Each structure stands twice: as C-alpha cells, then as structure tokens.
Amino acid sequence: MEPIEAKTGGGGLPGALRAAAVIAILVVALIGVLAVLEIIPREALQAWFTKLGLVAAIVIAAIVALALLMRAGRKP
C-alpha cells in the first residue's frame, strides 16, 4: 500500500505571497472606494501615499544594499 499524500492548495511561501497580494489588493480597493465616497479626505490620502512612497523607497534601498553586500561576501 502506498501512503496517501495530502494535497495542499499552494501552501508555503508562494501561497503566503499570494494571500498577501490578495489582501493588499482588497485594502487598496477599499481605500479607493472610501476616497471616491469622500469618507477619506483627499489631503489625508495624499499624505498617506507620500509617506507610503517614502517608506517603500527606504525598504527597496535597504533590500538592494543587503543583496549587494551578500553577493560581495560570496566571492573568494
């Protein structure tokens, strides 16, 4: 008899990334709806996007710097 293997529906890192992407899309859609209905003022939304853009730039710069440092450390 062969063991029965449980089939998972995309677990692990790819599944987690897919779930995070779905949540991010839903959050952006919700913010868009709230902005269209003018529940969130335009000025507040602009301030949020400016701050999010700056945070994203810092995170991307840190990731690139770490990747370059790790690559430089591998060379003999």
C-alpha positions as CSV (number, residue, x, y, z in Angstrom):
1,M,0.0,0.0,0.0
2,E,1.2,3.5,-0.8
3,P,0.7,6.3,1.7
4,I,-1.9,8.8,0.9
5,E,-0.4,12.2,0.5
6,A,-2.4,15.2,1.5
7,K,-2.7,17.7,-1.3
8,T,-2.3,21.3,-0.2
9,G,-3.7,24.1,-2.2
10,G,-0.5,26.1,-2.7
11,G,0.9,26.3,0.8
12,G,4.4,27.5,1.7
13,L,5.9,30.8,0.6
14,P,4.1,31.1,-2.8
15,G,0.8,30.6,-1.1
16,A,1.6,33.1,1.6
17,L,2.7,35.7,-1.0
18,R,-0.5,35.1,-3.0
19,A,-2.5,35.6,0.2
20,A,-0.6,38.8,1.0
21,A,-1.2,40.1,-2.6
22,V,-4.9,39.4,-2.3
23,I,-5.1,41.3,1.0
24,A,-3.1,44.2,-0.4
25,I,-5.4,44.5,-3.5
26,L,-8.5,44.4,-1.3
27,V,-7.1,47.1,1.0
28,V,-6.2,49.3,-2.0
29,A,-9.7,48.8,-3.4
30,L,-11.3,49.7,0.0
31,I,-9.2,52.9,0.2
32,G,-10.2,53.8,-3.3
33,V,-13.9,53.3,-2.5
34,L,-13.6,55.4,0.7
35,A,-11.8,58.1,-1.3
36,V,-14.5,58.2,-4.0
37,L,-17.2,58.4,-1.4
38,E,-15.3,61.2,0.2
39,I,-15.1,59.5,3.5
40,I,-11.4,59.9,3.4
41,P,-10.4,63.5,2.5
42,R,-8.1,63.9,-0.5
43,E,-5.5,65.7,1.6
44,A,-5.2,62.8,4.0
45,L,-5.0,60.4,1.2
46,Q,-2.2,62.4,-0.4
47,A,-0.3,62.5,2.9
48,W,-0.6,58.7,3.3
49,F,0.6,58.0,-0.2
50,T,3.6,60.3,0.2
51,K,4.6,58.5,3.4
52,L,4.0,55.1,1.9
53,G,6.1,56.0,-1.1
54,L,9.0,57.2,1.1
55,V,8.8,54.0,3.3
56,A,8.7,51.8,0.1
57,A,11.8,53.6,-1.3
58,I,13.7,53.1,2.0
59,V,12.7,49.4,2.1
60,I,13.7,48.9,-1.5
61,A,17.1,50.6,-1.0
62,A,17.8,48.5,2.1
63,I,16.9,45.3,0.2
64,V,19.2,46.3,-2.7
65,A,22.0,47.2,-0.3
66,L,21.7,43.9,1.5
67,A,21.6,41.9,-1.7
68,L,24.8,43.7,-2.9
69,L,26.5,43.0,0.4
70,M,25.6,39.3,0.4
71,R,26.7,38.9,-3.2
72,A,30.1,40.6,-2.4
73,G,30.6,38.3,0.5
74,R,30.3,35.2,-1.6
75,K,33.3,36.0,-3.9
76,P,36.6,34.3,-2.7
